[in-house]
Amino acid sequence: MVGAVSRHYAGALADAVFAPNSGLQPKQAVGQLKTAAELIAGSKDLERALLSPAVTRSRKQAVITRLADELGFHRLIRNFLLVVISHRRTGDLKEIEKNFDLIVDERTGWIRAEIASARELAPGQRQQIEETLGSKLGKFIRAEYKVDPALIGGVRARVASREYDATIRGKMDSLRQRLVAHL
């Protein structure tokens, strides 16, 4: 249920940011919301105060307004944070921020990919992988890389619900399956 609520809030913010004449670039909005979520999560006193029913709504709004102004947040982000606080969704802010980032990526033609390799990839190799995946999927790739020594060699990419396996182990498994099928 929290995921659906977080996605709803993130979608509402995305609609406001992508509206004509919003005056806020989507990536700028992502950065400001991320900063706010990290700031609140990083300060246990602030987080406790915003979650506490003992602190009045007007006091919470004053704190958020002041922080937003000091950090130079756009009015849309400030107002969004005020809505989140007044609807008692402060605890969901990190999840809202993650969903907002995903929605912005979807609307701007980016897709996330998890790419694993047996060793650290050079920048040129990373670029080539991202371009190949991007042209295959018709999207821009925002990749997260990790090293998995169990792969022996090659690369495995997971994009949405698809997996592309170009590892030595994957090729050996495929060969084994074809040999067994012909016996």
N, C-alpha and C positions, 0 to 999 in steps of 0.2 A: 504494500500500500504506500509506503514511504517513497518508493521509486516512482510510482505513478504521480504522486503529489509533487515530487521534486521535478519530474519531467514537465508537469503542467506549469509550474512556476517558471521553469527555464524557457518553455515555449512562449509564455506570455512576454517575457523579457526579450526574447529573440524577435517576436512580432514588433515590439516597440523599437528595437534597434534597427531592424530592416525596413521600417516604415520610411516613406519618402520624407526628406527634411528632418530626420531625427538628429542630425548633427553629430552622430557618434559612429565611428567606424567599428565594425563587428570585432576585429581583433583588439581594438582599444577597449571595448566593453569586456571582452574575455579577460584581459589583463587587469582591469580595474576590479572586476568581480572576484578574480583569483586573489588579488591583493587583500581585498576586504575579508574574504573567507579565511585566508592564512593569518591575517592580523587578529581576527576574533578567536580562531582556534589556537593561536600562539600565545594568547594572553588569557590564562585561566580566570583571572579576576574579571576581565571584561566579559568573557563568555558566561561566567556565573551570574554577573549582573544582568546581562541580557536575557538569560534564561529564568531568572528569579521572578516569581510572582510578587515578591515583596517590593521590587523596584517598579515604580509607576511607569505606564506606557509613555507619558510625556517626558519623563527623565531619560528613558531608553532612547526615545526619538531625538532628544537634545544631544545625547552622546554620539549617536550615529551621524547626525547632521554636522556636528563639529568635526568629527573624524573625516567625513567625506569632504568637507570644505578644506580642511588642512591638507588632505592628500590630493586635492584638485580633481576629485571625481566629477564626471559629467552628471548633470541633473537627473538623467534617466537612471543611472546607477544609484545615486543617492536616494531617489524616490523609491526605487525597487527595494533597496535595503530597508527603508522605512516601512514598506508594505510587509516585507518578510518579518520584521520585528513585531509589527502590530498584529500580525496573524499568528504569532507565536511559532514561527517556523525557523527560528535561529539555529536550532539543532540540526536542521536539514540543509543549512547553507552550503556546506562542502559538497553534498550530493547535488544540490541545485547547480552549483558552479560546474561540476563535472558534466552534468547533462547539458548545460548551456554551451559549454565548449564543444560537445559532440554535435549539437544542433547547428551551431555556427559552421562547423566543418561540413556537415551535410549540405547546408544551404549555399556554401561557397565552393562546392565541388571537391572537397577533400575527403579521403577515407583513411582510416587508421589501419596500420599493419604491424604485426609483431614478427620480427625477423630474427631467426636464430641461426648461428653459424658456429663451426667448430673452433674458430679463432676470431680475433678482432678483425673487422673489415676495414680496409683503407677507404678514405673519403671517395675516391673514384669508383671503387666497387659498390659502395653504398648508393652513389648517384645512379650507377648503371642499373642496379636492382630496382630502385624506385622508379626510374624511367620505364623499364621493361614492364613492371607491374602496372604502372600508371597507364601506359598505352594499351595494355591488355584489358584493363577495367574501364578505361575512359574517364579516369579520375586522377586527381593529384594525390600522391601518397604522403602521409605523415607517419613515418616509421619509428618504431621503438626497437632498438637492437639489443640483443643479448648473446652472450657466448655460452654454448652448450657443448662441452667437450665430448659428450656421448655421441655426437653426430659423426665423428670421425673426420668428415670433410663435406663440403657443399653447404647449401643454404636451404632452410625451411621457412616459408612465409605463411602466416595466418592472416587472412583479410576477411573481416566479417565472419561468415560461417564457412568460408572456403580455406583449404590448406593446399599450398603448392610445395611439393617436396622435391628438391633437387639435391638431396644428400646422397652420399655413397650408400649409407644404410638403406635409404628408400629405394634406390636403384637395385640393390641386392635383394631386398624383399620382393620387389616387382618381378625380378628375374626368377626367383625361387617360386613364386606363385605361378608364373607361366610354365615353368618346367614341371611342376606338380600337376598342372591342368592337362598337360600332354602325355602324362604317364598312364 
